[in-house]
Amino acid sequence: MKNFAFVLASALTLGMLSPVQAQTTWTLDETILTEYNLVSGVHIPWELTWGPDDMLWCTTREGDVLHIDPLSGAYETVLSLNVNDGGVEPGLLGMALHPEWDTTPKVYLAYTAFGNQERLSVFDWDGTALGNEEILHSVGAAGIHNGSRLLVLPDNTLLMSTGDLGDGGVSSQDDNDDNGKILRFNLDGTIPADNPDPNSYVFTKGHRNSQGLCLGPNDVIYSSEHGQYNFDEFNILEAGRNYGWPDVEGSCDGVCDWCDAWNEVDFCNENDVSEPLRTWSPCAAVNDVIYYDHPAIPEWQGSVLMAVLGGFQDPVGGRLNVLHMSDDGLTLESDEYFFDEFNQRIRDVAVNPYTGAVYLALNGPSYTGNGPNLIKEFRPTATDAVNDWSDTRGVDVFPNPASHQVQLAVSASWTGQPYRVVNMQGQVLDQGQLWGQHVLDVSTWNSGAYILEATNGEGVRMTRVLMVQ
């Protein structure tokens, strides 16, 4: 072992984690969720996504990309960008990972640069850091309404939402302006030949500030969109459709704040305007969305989980909305909300594909995101000791933190390999060989952080942070 205790001490000093501690439990109809503070102290986590390397990836508005171990909460900063985060909303925002990760480990980022431009860039991942930036496209940027959510589609094209920059929607209806739109790219940054206009990136238009994109059943594309003071929207995106802003707010019903109500219905009919599945008035400040289809939380299976910042709604502020969809994904049947007790702006939501756990990025109690900023995990009790994680994870530790026993779920490739557990002073507390269902008795250990280290026959070292409380 080389400088082993120093590795953990340095990690803690550099802000990798505060010990992951269970907070409380939440009971749904039948499912019990255990709440953990996974990461604390980062400033305005904006995008949170589960990566193909079984790690959580996170962007912060200040310009950092974080690579987070979902078991321990330990993280590393793998990129720090010089972003323009002046004003109230710009900075490093959306992120997506290349779908063919094993052969093409690339990360797409949307961020506001100096000179009033927003860049869509792609970076190479070398296993420890992001580099070799390639700028694929630039659009206008401003202090507000930059959109910036990214989504890779099954046909290996990339969607990017752009905002109207607070121009009142002038750009949103301008076919020669990429702002106020949903744009669609090939992964190399070129225009897909089957775009509505093969000479334009524009996929849909008439958007004010869409900051939520996800894929549902049957390849249905969902988006969420900020309204002005009323009429936040939850939409299905269809190529070539017009979503109305600023001439239409919400549904095509002649009810609006800023549009010409007398002409709203006529505009809808003349411009093939797509109406939302759901609106919120006053504005709830709807944000990112993800489709939840895991059996670990059956009450939420087949639903869209929507992060909500809180907006002008009182007393119901920041929360997680659960939008229950029909089997074909085309109809919103009902919705409910959770976690408004936190009094926190919830910016993003991600899902652990193995355990079904839900992760929320919290941006503090007030606009634009003053602390405390947290990433919380809500882990279904039934999967708190799950042992079917990808073989690339090697060894997983449940529960973590623990007070009596720790179960090690060991993948086939690590079965029979030597391990040892050391404390912060480098003293060995336990050692032996790993087996499929391995149990450690930690009842006599002091509270604190420990390192589990295993080494396989090829000299590859794998470490896990183990917390005892």
C-alpha positions in Angstrom: 0.0 0.0 0.0 1.5 3.4 -1.0 0.6 6.5 1.0 -2.8 5.0 1.7 -3.8 6.9 4.8 -2.6 10.1 3.1 -4.9 9.4 0.1 -8.0 9.6 2.4 -6.7 12.5 4.4 -6.0 14.5 1.3 -9.3 13.6 -0.2 -11.1 14.9 2.9 -9.0 18.0 3.0 -9.8 18.7 -0.7 -13.5 18.6 -0.1 -14.3 15.1 -1.3 -16.9 14.4 1.4 -18.5 15.0 4.6 -19.3 11.6 6.1 -22.5 10.2 4.5 -25.0 10.0 7.3 -28.6 8.7 7.3 -31.0 11.6 8.1 -34.4 10.2 8.3 -36.9 7.9 6.5 -39.8 8.7 4.2 -42.7 6.4 3.8 -44.7 6.2 0.6 -47.7 3.9 0.3 -45.6 0.9 0.9 -42.0 1.8 0.1 -39.6 3.3 2.8 -36.9 5.7 1.5 -33.8 6.3 3.6 -32.5 9.8 3.2 -28.7 10.4 3.1 -26.7 13.6 2.6 -24.4 12.4 -0.1 -22.4 15.6 -0.9 -22.4 19.0 0.8 -20.5 22.2 0.3 -20.6 22.4 -3.5 -22.0 25.7 -4.9 -25.1 25.4 -7.1 -25.0 21.8 -8.4 -26.9 22.2 -11.7 -26.7 18.9 -13.7 -26.7 15.5 -12.0 -26.6 12.4 -14.0 -25.7 8.7 -13.6 -22.7 7.8 -15.8 -21.9 4.7 -17.8 -19.0 4.2 -15.4 -21.4 3.8 -12.5 -20.5 7.1 -11.0 -22.5 10.3 -10.5 -21.5 13.2 -12.7 -22.3 16.7 -11.6 -21.9 20.2 -13.0 -21.8 23.4 -10.8 -22.7 26.8 -12.1 -19.3 28.1 -11.0 -17.6 25.9 -13.7 -16.6 22.5 -12.1 -17.4 19.0 -13.2 -17.6 16.6 -10.3 -17.1 12.8 -10.4 -18.9 11.3 -7.4 -18.8 7.9 -5.9 -22.5 7.1 -5.1 -21.5 4.8 -2.3 -19.4 7.1 -0.2 -20.1 10.6 -1.5 -16.4 11.0 -2.2 -15.8 13.2 -5.3 -13.1 14.6 -7.4 -13.2 17.8 -9.6 -12.3 16.5 -13.0 -12.6 19.8 -14.9 -12.7 23.5 -13.9 -13.9 25.8 -16.6 -13.4 29.6 -16.8 -17.1 30.4 -17.3 -19.0 33.6 -17.3 -21.2 33.2 -14.2 -21.9 36.9 -13.8 -25.6 37.9 -13.4 -28.0 35.5 -11.8 -28.3 32.4 -14.1 -25.3 31.8 -16.4 -22.3 29.5 -15.8 -21.6 25.8 -16.5 -25.0 24.2 -17.0 -26.1 21.1 -19.0 -24.2 17.9 -19.5 -24.5 14.6 -21.4 -22.2 11.6 -21.8 -21.5 9.9 -25.0 -23.7 6.8 -25.4 -20.8 4.6 -26.7 -18.7 5.3 -23.7 -16.5 2.2 -23.8 -15.1 3.2 -27.2 -15.8 7.0 -27.2 -15.5 8.4 -23.6 -16.6 12.0 -24.2 -18.6 14.5 -22.2 -20.8 17.2 -23.7 -21.1 20.5 -21.8 -23.1 23.6 -22.3 -21.7 26.8 -20.6 -21.8 30.5 -20.9 -18.4 32.0 -22.0 -17.3 35.6 -22.0 -18.5 37.6 -25.0 -22.2 36.8 -24.5 -21.9 33.4 -26.0 -23.1 30.0 -24.8 -21.0 27.1 -26.0 -21.8 23.5 -26.7 -18.5 21.7 -26.3 -17.3 18.2 -26.1 -14.4 17.0 -23.9 -12.3 13.8 -23.8 -12.3 11.7 -20.7 -8.9 10.0 -19.9 -10.1 8.2 -16.8 -9.1 10.9 -14.4 -9.8 14.3 -16.0 -11.6 16.0 -18.9 -9.6 17.8 -21.6 -9.2 18.5 -25.3 -12.2 20.8 -25.6 -13.8 21.0 -29.0 -16.4 23.7 -29.4 -19.3 22.3 -31.5 -21.6 25.3 -31.6 -22.3 28.7 -30.0 -25.5 30.6 -29.4 -26.3 33.9 -27.6 -26.0 34.1 -23.8 -27.2 36.5 -21.2 -27.7 36.9 -17.5 -31.0 35.0 -17.6 -32.8 32.5 -19.8 -29.9 30.4 -21.1 -31.8 27.0 -21.2 -28.8 24.6 -21.6 -30.3 21.2 -20.8 -28.7 18.4 -23.0 -30.2 15.0 -23.9 -28.8 12.2 -26.1 -31.5 10.4 -28.1 -31.6 6.7 -29.1 -30.6 7.6 -32.7 -27.3 9.1 -31.4 -28.3 12.7 -31.9 -28.1 15.3 -29.2 -30.7 17.8 -28.1 -29.9 21.2 -26.5 -32.4 23.6 -25.1 -31.7 27.3 -25.5 -33.5 30.2 -23.8 -34.8 33.5 -25.2 -32.2 35.5 -23.2 -35.0 37.6 -21.7 -35.8 39.3 -25.1 -39.5 38.8 -24.6 -39.6 35.9 -27.1 -38.4 37.8 -30.2 -35.8 35.1 -30.9 -38.2 32.3 -30.1 -40.2 32.7 -33.3 -37.2 33.8 -35.5 -36.2 30.9 -37.7 -32.8 32.5 -38.2 -32.0 32.6 -34.5 -31.0 29.6 -32.5 -32.2 31.0 -29.2 -35.6 30.2 -27.7 -35.4 26.7 -29.4 -34.6 23.1 -28.9 -31.6 22.3 -31.2 -30.6 18.9 -32.5 -27.1 17.9 -33.4 -25.2 14.9 -34.6 -22.7 13.9 -32.0 -19.9 15.4 -34.0 -21.7 18.8 -34.0 -23.0 18.7 -37.6 -26.7 19.2 -38.6 -28.7 15.9 -38.9 -30.0 15.4 -42.4 -33.4 14.6 -41.1 -33.8 17.8 -39.0 -37.1 19.7 -39.9 -34.8 22.0 -42.0 -31.7 20.1 -43.1 -29.8 23.4 -43.1 -30.7 24.3 -39.5 -30.1 22.9 -36.0 -33.6 23.9 -35.0 -35.7 20.9 -33.8 -38.6 22.9 -32.2 -39.2 26.6 -31.7 -41.4 28.9 -29.6 -39.7 28.2 -26.2 -39.1 30.7 -23.4 -36.6 28.9 -21.2 -36.7 25.1 -21.2 -34.5 23.6 -18.5 -35.8 20.0 -18.5 -35.3 17.2 -21.1 -35.8 13.4 -20.8 -36.8 10.4 -22.7 -39.9 8.3 -21.8 -41.5 5.1 -23.1 -41.7 4.6 -26.9 -39.0 7.3 -27.3 -41.4 10.1 -26.2 -39.4 13.2 -25.5 -40.5 15.3 -22.5 -39.5 18.9 -21.7 -40.3 21.3 -18.9 -40.3 25.1 -19.5 -40.4 28.2 -17.3 -43.3 30.6 -17.9 -43.3 34.3 -17.2 -45.4 34.5 -14.0 -47.9 31.9 -14.9 -48.1 28.9 -17.2 -45.0 26.8 -16.6 -45.3 23.9 -19.0 -44.7 20.2 -19.2 -44.5 19.3 -22.9 -44.0 16.4 -25.4 -41.5 17.5 -28.0 -42.2 16.7 -31.7 -39.9 17.6 -34.5 -40.9 20.8 -36.3 -43.6 21.9 -33.9 -44.1 25.4 -32.6 -44.5 25.8 -28.8 -46.0 29.2 -29.0 -43.9 31.6 -26.9 -44.4 34.6 -26.8 -47.7 34.5 -28.7 -49.1 31.6 -26.7 -48.8 31.0 -23.0 -49.8 27.6 -21.7 -52.8 26.1 -23.6 -54.5 27.6 -26.7 -57.4 29.0 -24.7 -57.1 32.7 -25.0 -56.0 33.0 -21.3 -52.5 34.6 -21.0 -50.6 37.4 -19.2 -48.3 38.8 -21.9 -49.6 37.5 -25.2 -52.6 39.0 -27.1 -55.4 36.8 -25.8 -57.6 37.7 -28.7 -55.1 36.3 -31.2 -53.7 33.4 -29.1 -56.2 30.8 -30.5 -55.7 32.1 -34.1 -51.9 31.9 -33.7 -52.2 28.3 -32.5 -54.3 27.3 -35.5 -52.1 29.0 -38.0 -48.8 27.7 -36.6 -49.5 24.1 -35.5 -48.7 25.0 -31.9 -48.3 22.0 -29.6 -50.2 22.4 -26.3 -48.7 21.3 -22.9 -49.7 18.2 -21.0 -49.8 20.3 -17.8 -49.3 23.9 -16.7 -48.6 25.5 -13.4 -49.9 28.9 -12.3 -48.4 30.8 -10.6 -45.1 29.6 -11.8 -43.5 26.7 -9.9 -40.2 27.1 -11.7 -40.1 23.6 -13.2 -36.7 22.3 -13.9 -35.1 19.0 -15.0 -37.1 15.8 -15.6 -36.2 12.1 -15.7 -38.4 9.0 -16.4 -38.5 6.6 -13.5 -39.0 3.0 -14.5 -37.5 1.0 -11.6 -39.4 -1.5 -9.5 -37.7 -0.5 -6.3 -40.2 2.3 -5.9 -43.4 0.9 -7.4 -45.4 4.0 -6.4 -43.3 6.0 -8.8 -42.7 3.4 -11.5 -43.8 4.6 -14.9 -43.7 8.3 -13.8 -41.7 11.4 -14.8 -39.8 12.9 -11.8 -39.6 16.7 -12.1 -37.3 18.9 -10.0 -39.1 22.1 -9.0 -37.3 25.2 -7.8 -40.4 26.8 -6.1 -41.0 29.9 -8.2 -43.9 32.1 -7.1 -45.8 29.2 -5.5 -46.6 29.6 -1.8 -46.8 27.7 0.5 -45.6 24.8 -1.8 -42.1 25.8 -2.9 -39.2 23.7 -4.1 -40.1 20.0 -4.3 -40.0 16.8 -6.4 -43.1 16.5 -8.6 -44.1 12.9 -9.6 -46.0 12.9 -12.8 -47.8 9.6 -13.3 -48.0 8.8 -17.0 -50.1 6.4 -19.1 -48.5 3.2 -20.3 -47.8 4.8 -23.7 -46.3 7.9 -22.1 -48.6 10.2 -24.0 -51.1 11.2 -21.2 -50.5 12.7 -17.8 -52.9 10.8 -15.5 -52.1 12.5 -12.1 -49.3 14.2 -10.2 -48.2 14.6 -6.6 -45.2 16.2 -4.9 -42.7 15.3 -2.2 -39.9 16.9 -0.1 -41.3 20.4 0.1 -40.5 20.3 3.8 -36.8 21.0 2.9 -37.6 24.5 1.9 -35.0 24.0 -0.8 -34.9 24.8 -4.5 -34.5 21.4 -6.2 -32.6 21.8 -9.4 -32.0 18.2 -10.8 -32.9 14.6 -10.3 -31.0 11.4 -11.2 -31.6 7.7 -10.6 -29.4 4.8 -9.7 -30.2 2.1 -12.2 -29.2 -0.7 -9.8 -30.8 0.3 -6.6 -33.6 2.5 -7.8 -32.3 5.3 -5.5 -33.2 8.8 -6.4 -30.6 11.7 -6.1 -31.6 15.3 -5.8 -29.5 18.4 -6.3 -30.6 21.2 -3.9 -29.7 24.8 -4.6 -30.6 26.4 -1.2 -33.8 28.1 -0.1 -33.8 31.2 -2.3 -33.1 32.5 -5.8 -30.4 32.3 -7.2 -28.9 29.5 -5.2 -27.3 30.6 -1.9 -26.5 27.7 0.3 -26.8 25.3 1.8 -26.3 23.3 -1.4 -26.6 19.6 -1.1 -26.9 16.4 -3.1 -29.2 14.0 -1.3 -29.9 10.3 -1.9 -33.2 8.7 -1.2 -32.6 4.9 -1.1 -35.4 2.3 -1.1 -35.0 0.1 2.0 -35.5 -3.0 -0.1 -32.3 -2.3 -2.1 -30.2 -0.9 0.8 -28.2 -4.1 0.6 -28.4 -4.6 -3.2 -25.6 -6.9 -4.6 -26.3 -6.8 -8.3 -24.2 -3.8 -9.3 -22.2 -3.8 -12.5 -19.1 -6.0 -12.4 -17.0 -2.9 -13.1 -17.7 -1.7 -9.5 -15.8 -4.6 -8.0 -16.9 -4.4 -4.4 -19.8 -2.5 -3.0 -20.4 -1.7 0.7 -23.8 -1.8 2.4 -24.9 -0.1 4.5 -22.6 2.8 4.4 -22.3 4.3 7.0 -22.7 1.3 9.3 -22.7 0.7 13.1 -22.6 -3.1 13.5 -22.1 -5.1 10.3 -21.0 -4.2 6.8 -21.9 -6.4 3.9 -19.5 -6.5 0.9 -21.1 -7.4 -2.4 -18.2 -8.8 -4.4 -18.3 -9.2 -8.2 -17.0 -12.4 -9.8 -13.8 -10.7 -11.1 -12.8 -9.8 -7.5 -13.9 -13.0 -5.7 -10.9 -14.5 -4.0 -8.7 -11.4 -4.2 -6.9 -10.1 -1.1 -8.2 -7.1 0.8 -7.4 -5.1 3.9 -9.2 -2.3 5.9 -7.1 0.4 7.4 -7.9 3.4 9.5 -6.6 7.0 9.1 -3.3 6.2 10.8 -2.7 3.3 8.4 -3.3 0.6 11.0 -4.8 -2.6 9.6 -8.1 -3.6 11.3 -9.1 -6.4 9.0 -7.7 -8.4 6.1 -8.3 -11.6 4.2 -9.8 -12.7 0.9 -13.0 -11.4 -0.7 -16.0 -13.7 -1.3 -19.4 -13.2 -2.8 -21.3 -12.2 0.3 -18.7 -10.9 2.7 -19.6 -9.6 6.2 -17.3 -7.3 8.3 -18.0 -6.9 12.0 -17.4 -3.2 12.8 -19.3 -3.0 16.1 -16.1 -2.4 18.1 -14.5 0.1 15.7 -14.4 3.8 16.5 -16.6 6.2 14.5 -14.9 7.6 11.5 -13.6 6.9 8.0 -11.8 3.7 6.9 -10.4 2.5 3.7 -11.1 -0.9 2.1 -8.4 -1.8 -0.4 -8.3 -4.8 -2.7 -5.7 -5.7 -5.3 -6.3 -8.2 -8.1 -3.8 -10.5 -9.8 -3.0 -7.9 -12.4 -2.0 -5.2 -9.9 -5.2 -3.2 -10.3 -6.1 -1.5 -7.0 -9.7 -0.8 -5.9 -10.5 1.3 -2.9 -13.8 2.1 -1.0 -14.4 4.6 1.7 -16.2 2.8 4.6 -17.9 5.0 7.2 -18.6 3.8 10.8 -21.0 5.7 13.0 
